[in-house]
Amino acid sequence: MDRLLEGDNLREFMMAQPASPITRAIMLFAGAVFLSVVLTLVRRGRLSEELTPLWVAAALAVMVLAVWFDGVRLLARAMGAWTATSALYFLSVLFLVFLCLGYAVRLSQLASQVRALAQELALLRAERTDSPPTSEGGAR
């Protein structure tokens, strides 16, 4: 029983540690740089507008959590994490897993569309070579 209490005390000690101002500044700077990169990519047409809200929300979330680090602690306590940074790490990995799942779904849809288009093109080519020339002298 004492070991359990020691573990709980250690967890509370870890959660009560103040966030380093340098860590918060780095988080805020990284979020701002990330936001500017996302907006630049959208402006140049290299990132589609449909994904922009997701990336802007991710950048803003990093910036908000940098300013309001107690929110990170609140999330960590709700998740049962020992430290705020481990909760952030877990949430980041979870975000990436869902992002990969979204891209896998999109890739599967595109593969199906490519397959259907290739089959349709093959049918059109076969139809074109099998049909007799028209009186106009042109292809169908």
CYANA upper distance limits for C-alpha pairs under 8 A (distance plus 0.5 A):
  1 MET  CA      5 LEU  CA      6.98
  2 ASP  CA      6 GLU  CA      6.60
  3 ARG  CA      7 GLY  CA      6.65
  4 LEU  CA      8 ASP  CA      6.74
  5 LEU  CA      9 ASN  CA      6.54
  6 GLU  CA     10 LEU  CA      6.56
  7 GLY  CA     11 ARG  CA      6.64
  8 ASP  CA     12 GLU  CA      6.69
  9 ASN  CA     13 PHE  CA      6.54
 10 LEU  CA     14 MET  CA      6.67
 11 ARG  CA     15 MET  CA      6.66
 11 ARG  CA     82 TRP  CA      5.75
 11 ARG  CA     83 THR  CA      7.91
 12 GLU  CA     16 ALA  CA      6.51
 12 GLU  CA     82 TRP  CA      8.38
 13 PHE  CA     17 GLN  CA      7.08
 14 MET  CA     82 TRP  CA      7.05
 14 MET  CA     83 THR  CA      6.26
 15 MET  CA     73 ARG  CA      7.18
 15 MET  CA     82 TRP  CA      7.16
 15 MET  CA     83 THR  CA      5.92
 15 MET  CA     84 ALA  CA      7.04
 19 ALA  CA     23 THR  CA      7.40
 19 ALA  CA     24 ARG  CA      7.47
 19 ALA  CA     69 PHE  CA      7.63
 20 SER  CA     24 ARG  CA      6.85
 21 PRO  CA     25 ALA  CA      6.51
 22 ILE  CA     26 ILE  CA      6.57
 23 THR  CA     27 MET  CA      6.67
 24 ARG  CA     28 LEU  CA      6.61
 24 ARG  CA     66 ALA  CA      5.44
 24 ARG  CA     67 VAL  CA      7.44
 24 ARG  CA     69 PHE  CA      8.46
 25 ALA  CA     29 PHE  CA      6.50
 25 ALA  CA     66 ALA  CA      7.76
 26 ILE  CA     30 ALA  CA      6.42
 27 MET  CA     31 GLY  CA      6.57
 27 MET  CA     62 VAL  CA      7.05
 27 MET  CA     63 MET  CA      7.06
 27 MET  CA     66 ALA  CA      6.02
 28 LEU  CA     32 ALA  CA      6.71
 28 LEU  CA     62 VAL  CA      7.43
 28 LEU  CA     63 MET  CA      5.34
 28 LEU  CA     64 VAL  CA      8.49
 28 LEU  CA     66 ALA  CA      6.01
 28 LEU  CA     67 VAL  CA      7.85
 29 PHE  CA     33 VAL  CA      6.61
 29 PHE  CA     63 MET  CA      8.42
 30 ALA  CA     34 PHE  CA      6.46
 31 GLY  CA     35 LEU  CA      6.56
 31 GLY  CA     59 ALA  CA      5.36
 31 GLY  CA     60 LEU  CA      7.12
 31 GLY  CA     62 VAL  CA      5.95
 31 GLY  CA     63 MET  CA      5.69
 32 ALA  CA     36 SER  CA      6.70
 32 ALA  CA     59 ALA  CA      7.50
 32 ALA  CA     60 LEU  CA      8.49
 32 ALA  CA     63 MET  CA      7.56
 33 VAL  CA     37 VAL  CA      6.65
 34 PHE  CA     38 VAL  CA      6.69
 34 PHE  CA     59 ALA  CA      6.51
 35 LEU  CA     39 LEU  CA      6.73
 35 LEU  CA     55 TRP  CA      8.19
 35 LEU  CA     56 VAL  CA      6.58
 35 LEU  CA     59 ALA  CA      5.88
 35 LEU  CA     60 LEU  CA      7.91
 36 SER  CA     40 THR  CA      6.54
 37 VAL  CA     41 LEU  CA      6.62
 38 VAL  CA     42 VAL  CA      6.77
 38 VAL  CA     47 LEU  CA      8.17
 38 VAL  CA     52 THR  CA      7.80
 38 VAL  CA     55 TRP  CA      7.35
 38 VAL  CA     56 VAL  CA      7.55
 39 LEU  CA     43 ARG  CA      6.59
 40 THR  CA     44 ARG  CA      6.68
 41 LEU  CA     45 GLY  CA      6.65
 41 LEU  CA     46 ARG  CA      5.62
 41 LEU  CA     47 LEU  CA      5.87
 42 VAL  CA     46 ARG  CA      6.41
 42 VAL  CA     47 LEU  CA      5.35
 42 VAL  CA     48 SER  CA      6.97
 42 VAL  CA     49 GLU  CA      7.16
 42 VAL  CA     52 THR  CA      7.80
 47 LEU  CA     51 LEU  CA      7.81
 47 LEU  CA     52 THR  CA      7.78
 48 SER  CA     52 THR  CA      7.19
 49 GLU  CA     53 PRO  CA      8.22
 51 LEU  CA     55 TRP  CA      7.14
 52 THR  CA     56 VAL  CA      6.48
 53 PRO  CA     57 ALA  CA      6.40
 54 LEU  CA     58 ALA  CA      6.76
 55 TRP  CA     59 ALA  CA      6.73
 56 VAL  CA     60 LEU  CA      6.58
 57 ALA  CA     61 ALA  CA      6.42
 58 ALA  CA     62 VAL  CA      6.85
 59 ALA  CA     63 MET  CA      6.89
 60 LEU  CA     64 VAL  CA      6.51
 61 ALA  CA     65 LEU  CA      6.52
 62 VAL  CA     66 ALA  CA      6.61
 63 MET  CA     67 VAL  CA      6.94
 64 VAL  CA     68 TRP  CA      6.42
 65 LEU  CA     69 PHE  CA      5.77
 65 LEU  CA     70 ASP  CA      8.47
 65 LEU  CA     71 GLY  CA      6.90
 65 LEU  CA     72 VAL  CA      6.82
 68 TRP  CA     72 VAL  CA      8.01
 69 PHE  CA     73 ARG  CA      7.13
 70 ASP  CA     74 LEU  CA      6.58
 71 GLY  CA     75 LEU  CA      6.69
 72 VAL  CA     76 ALA  CA      6.59
 72 VAL  CA     84 ALA  CA      6.33
 72 VAL  CA     87 ALA  CA      8.00
 72 VAL  CA     88 LEU  CA      7.70
 73 ARG  CA     77 ARG  CA      6.58
 73 ARG  CA     83 THR  CA      8.24
 73 ARG  CA     84 ALA  CA      5.79
 74 LEU  CA     78 ALA  CA      6.68
 75 LEU  CA     79 MET  CA      6.62
 75 LEU  CA     84 ALA  CA      8.35
 75 LEU  CA     87 ALA  CA      7.60
 76 ALA  CA     80 GLY  CA      6.47
 76 ALA  CA     81 ALA  CA      5.49
 76 ALA  CA     82 TRP  CA      7.73
 76 ALA  CA     83 THR  CA      7.19
 76 ALA  CA     84 ALA  CA      5.89
 76 ALA  CA     86 SER  CA      8.34
 76 ALA  CA     87 ALA  CA      5.62
 76 ALA  CA     88 LEU  CA      8.41
 77 ARG  CA     81 ALA  CA      6.59
 77 ARG  CA     82 TRP  CA      8.34
 79 MET  CA     87 ALA  CA      7.84
 81 ALA  CA     86 SER  CA      7.08
 81 ALA  CA     87 ALA  CA      6.34
 82 TRP  CA     86 SER  CA      7.58
 82 TRP  CA     87 ALA  CA      8.47
 83 THR  CA     87 ALA  CA      7.09
 84 ALA  CA     88 LEU  CA      6.81
 85 THR  CA     89 TYR  CA      6.59
 86 SER  CA     90 PHE  CA      6.61
 87 ALA  CA     91 LEU  CA      6.63
 88 LEU  CA     92 SER  CA      6.56
 89 TYR  CA     93 VAL  CA      6.75
 90 PHE  CA     94 LEU  CA      6.61
 91 LEU  CA     95 PHE  CA      6.57
 92 SER  CA     96 LEU  CA      6.78
 93 VAL  CA     97 VAL  CA      6.66
 94 LEU  CA     98 PHE  CA      6.83
 95 PHE  CA     99 LEU  CA      6.61
 96 LEU  CA    100 CYS  CA      6.55
 97 VAL  CA    101 LEU  CA      6.67
 98 PHE  CA    102 GLY  CA      6.67
 99 LEU  CA    103 TYR  CA      6.80
100 CYS  CA    104 ALA  CA      6.54
101 LEU  CA    105 VAL  CA      6.76
102 GLY  CA    106 ARG  CA      6.78
103 TYR  CA    107 LEU  CA      6.45
104 ALA  CA    108 SER  CA      6.61
105 VAL  CA    109 GLN  CA      6.81
106 ARG  CA    110 LEU  CA      6.71
107 LEU  CA    111 ALA  CA      6.59
108 SER  CA    112 SER  CA      6.78
109 GLN  CA    113 GLN  CA      6.77
110 LEU  CA    114 VAL  CA      6.59
111 ALA  CA    115 ARG  CA      6.63
112 SER  CA    116 ALA  CA      6.68
113 GLN  CA    117 LEU  CA      6.57
114 VAL  CA    118 ALA  CA      6.52
115 ARG  CA    119 GLN  CA      6.71
116 ALA  CA    120 GLU  CA      6.64
117 LEU  CA    121 LEU  CA      6.53
118 ALA  CA    122 ALA  CA      6.62
119 GLN  CA    123 LEU  CA      6.71
120 GLU  CA    124 LEU  CA      6.68
121 LEU  CA    125 ARG  CA      6.61
122 ALA  CA    126 ALA  CA      6.57
123 LEU  CA    127 GLU  CA      6.51
124 LEU  CA    128 ARG  CA      6.53
125 ARG  CA    129 THR  CA      6.77
126 ALA  CA    130 ASP  CA      6.56
127 GLU  CA    131 SER  CA      6.59
128 ARG  CA    139 ALA  CA      7.97
128 ARG  CA    140 ARG  CA      7.29
133 PRO  CA    137 GLY  CA      6.92
133 PRO  CA    138 GLY  CA      7.57
133 PRO  CA    139 ALA  CA      7.21
134 THR  CA    138 GLY  CA      7.05
134 THR  CA    139 ALA  CA      7.66
134 THR  CA    140 ARG  CA      8.08
